[in-house]
Amino acid sequence: MIVFILRRFILLFLTMVFVSIAVFVIAESSPGNIAKNVLGAFITPEQEASFIRQNGLDQPMATRYMYWLIGNDWVAEKKIGMPLTKITTEDDFEEWWAVKPDGTRVRWKVEGEDLIAVTLLPDGTRKEETDNTRWTDREDGTREFWGVNLQNQAVRWVKGDSKNVWTFVAGKGWVEFPGGPMEYIPLKKGFVRGDPGISFRTGRPVSKSIFIRLRNSVVLAASAFVIVMPLALLLGVIAGLREGSVKDRFLSVGGMLFSVVPEFATGIFLTLIFSVWLGWLPGAAVLGDAAPWEKPMMLVLPVLTLTLIELGYILRITRASMVEVMKSPYIRTAFLKGLPYRKVVMKHAIRNALIAPITVIMLHVNWLLGGIVIVEVVFGYPGLGAYLLESALYKDFNALEAGAMIMVIVAVGTQLIADIIYTFLNPRIRYA
């Protein structure tokens, strides 16, 4: 069994690698102009070129993929000649700093032809001083310097040669500044190290935003999962054991009805009844900065919508699997041997009948997290699905790629769990 699980783990890991490449290529090649989305539809060609350089979008796709996956701080450290570190400010923004041999953190900016060092003091204040000794001579007679600027980029300045750049400033948006560098490396640790970069849409770290959205989706999906899965399995087993009866017909027709109605229709219908007509429940999930469990009433309608959709599908799969198992030769043999009906069902039938539903359930764990985008949009719920939709419409590369990869991890992880469960439900799979 250990060899089987290890082999499955390696296969799923390779799947993640190939899917990560596909996700990156599709996201980067999708139509749209991120520069116009960020700076506005009427930007000049110079502004667009400046934006592309600042965000490293002018680099080859293979280089950008490597930086997105494993980061580029190690590349910047070699150019700067100092180790780099990332801190979080009191305003919850992340900043990159170069670290001097004495442990002092420093960044730089250019004013005219002067290089200004911004030093972070132990008390949190910042001191500025001229640092022109760091300019180095080039073969063509010019002087340059690699350092960390105030916008979390490793940059190369050339003395006396600068360009106007457009930089994101909190509270002001994108502002034009003189004294721009000639080369940029937007600093990030990479997806595998928990830092997929900065969101173009919000200007904040993707890792923090996506964690909150993932938490909200997990709460919503887990609430629906805990309710619907045991109930659907139980009703499916009951319907399968009573094939052709009134109870079976009622459950089967009801399950089909709920599974074929679109999510948005179910959500709107429930909102109309419980929010507009009866006034019992809020029609929108307005969470603000609160966690979902702090406002449980906001979860009722989204969870009920997901429950009705999933209930019918899992119920019918379980019912079909149970009917097939109950007609198997080994079940008939068990009855002929005189075994009690309850023992045959509980010990022999249910165990094998659950194999098919377990497959569907594991696949729907991933759907519950990412495929509930329609439910999240209908109720205004701030989850991962809605976050991915917003990022895709805005063409926010870093957020879209990180969110998609999280969904891939959930998908391959649930399949690995399903494979492990199979080995207990059917011992023959251990030697496959």
SULHU-V597781 format. One record per residue. N is the residue number from 1. RES is the residue in one letter. PSI is psi in whole degrees, 0 to 359 (none if undefined). Layout:
BEGIN
n->[N	N]
res->[RES	RES]
psi->[PSI	PSI]
END
This chain:
BEGIN
n->[1	2	3	4	5	6	7	8	9	10	11	12	13	14	15	16	17	18	19	20	21	22	23	24	25	26	27	28	29	30	31	32	33	34	35	36	37	38	39	40	41	42	43	44	45	46	47	48	49	50	51	52	53	54	55	56	57	58	59	60	61	62	63	64	65	66	67	68	69	70	71	72	73	74	75	76	77	78	79	80	81	82	83	84	85	86	87	88	89	90	91	92	93	94	95	96	97	98	99	100	101	102	103	104	105	106	107	108	109	110	111	112	113	114	115	116	117	118	119	120	121	122	123	124	125	126	127	128	129	130	131	132	133	134	135	136	137	138	139	140	141	142	143	144	145	146	147	148	149	150	151	152	153	154	155	156	157	158	159	160	161	162	163	164	165	166	167	168	169	170	171	172	173	174	175	176	177	178	179	180	181	182	183	184	185	186	187	188	189	190	191	192	193	194	195	196	197	198	199	200	201	202	203	204	205	206	207	208	209	210	211	212	213	214	215	216	217	218	219	220	221	222	223	224	225	226	227	228	229	230	231	232	233	234	235	236	237	238	239	240	241	242	243	244	245	246	247	248	249	250	251	252	253	254	255	256	257	258	259	260	261	262	263	264	265	266	267	268	269	270	271	272	273	274	275	276	277	278	279	280	281	282	283	284	285	286	287	288	289	290	291	292	293	294	295	296	297	298	299	300	301	302	303	304	305	306	307	308	309	310	311	312	313	314	315	316	317	318	319	320	321	322	323	324	325	326	327	328	329	330	331	332	333	334	335	336	337	338	339	340	341	342	343	344	345	346	347	348	349	350	351	352	353	354	355	356	357	358	359	360	361	362	363	364	365	366	367	368	369	370	371	372	373	374	375	376	377	378	379	380	381	382	383	384	385	386	387	388	389	390	391	392	393	394	395	396	397	398	399	400	401	402	403	404	405	406	407	408	409	410	411	412	413	414	415	416	417	418	419	420	421	422	423	424	425	426	427	428	429	430	431	432]
res->[M	I	V	F	I	L	R	R	F	I	L	L	F	L	T	M	V	F	V	S	I	A	V	F	V	I	A	E	S	S	P	G	N	I	A	K	N	V	L	G	A	F	I	T	P	E	Q	E	A	S	F	I	R	Q	N	G	L	D	Q	P	M	A	T	R	Y	M	Y	W	L	I	G	N	D	W	V	A	E	K	K	I	G	M	P	L	T	K	I	T	T	E	D	D	F	E	E	W	W	A	V	K	P	D	G	T	R	V	R	W	K	V	E	G	E	D	L	I	A	V	T	L	L	P	D	G	T	R	K	E	E	T	D	N	T	R	W	T	D	R	E	D	G	T	R	E	F	W	G	V	N	L	Q	N	Q	A	V	R	W	V	K	G	D	S	K	N	V	W	T	F	V	A	G	K	G	W	V	E	F	P	G	G	P	M	E	Y	I	P	L	K	K	G	F	V	R	G	D	P	G	I	S	F	R	T	G	R	P	V	S	K	S	I	F	I	R	L	R	N	S	V	V	L	A	A	S	A	F	V	I	V	M	P	L	A	L	L	L	G	V	I	A	G	L	R	E	G	S	V	K	D	R	F	L	S	V	G	G	M	L	F	S	V	V	P	E	F	A	T	G	I	F	L	T	L	I	F	S	V	W	L	G	W	L	P	G	A	A	V	L	G	D	A	A	P	W	E	K	P	M	M	L	V	L	P	V	L	T	L	T	L	I	E	L	G	Y	I	L	R	I	T	R	A	S	M	V	E	V	M	K	S	P	Y	I	R	T	A	F	L	K	G	L	P	Y	R	K	V	V	M	K	H	A	I	R	N	A	L	I	A	P	I	T	V	I	M	L	H	V	N	W	L	L	G	G	I	V	I	V	E	V	V	F	G	Y	P	G	L	G	A	Y	L	L	E	S	A	L	Y	K	D	F	N	A	L	E	A	G	A	M	I	M	V	I	V	A	V	G	T	Q	L	I	A	D	I	I	Y	T	F	L	N	P	R	I	R	Y	A]
psi->[321	318	319	313	320	318	320	322	316	318	317	326	316	324	317	320	311	322	323	321	316	317	316	313	317	315	318	332	357	151	156	160	105	327	318	327	324	311	344	159	343	31	154	162	326	318	318	317	320	317	316	317	315	325	11	18	355	359	159	150	322	320	316	323	316	317	320	324	311	2	171	9	328	329	316	323	322	322	321	328	16	151	153	150	154	132	164	127	174	335	8	27	150	139	140	138	148	147	120	166	331	5	357	138	135	146	172	161	163	131	108	243	10	137	121	125	130	110	135	114	161	330	3	349	167	136	135	138	154	139	47	348	347	351	137	147	142	167	331	7	351	169	141	168	132	127	185	124	185	358	24	43	142	124	159	114	144	122	129	357	105	168	157	137	159	121	142	126	127	129	345	342	215	119	144	135	146	174	37	150	170	341	144	146	99	119	136	154	344	158	317	344	14	16	85	1	192	141	128	333	322	340	8	161	133	322	321	316	317	333	317	316	319	318	316	318	322	318	315	313	319	321	315	321	314	328	311	323	307	320	316	319	317	312	325	319	317	315	321	326	341	49	129	352	171	320	317	315	317	314	320	313	317	317	318	320	313	327	336	342	129	152	317	326	317	316	315	320	315	322	319	319	304	340	312	309	308	331	23	325	152	140	350	146	81	99	328	229	1	154	154	323	348	341	70	333	332	339	343	306	316	318	319	322	311	322	314	322	313	327	310	319	310	322	313	323	316	319	314	319	321	319	316	317	318	341	3	152	322	334	317	321	320	320	320	331	354	13	143	148	316	319	321	316	311	322	328	314	308	320	316	329	339	350	311	312	325	320	312	319	316	323	325	348	315	319	320	327	313	332	0	19	322	316	319	322	318	318	3	31	126	75	184	323	314	324	317	320	313	318	321	318	327	347	47	91	303	316	318	315	319	315	318	321	327	320	324	317	317	318	309	329	317	326	323	318	318	319	321	319	322	320	337	326	325	98	336	335	338	335	10	none]
END
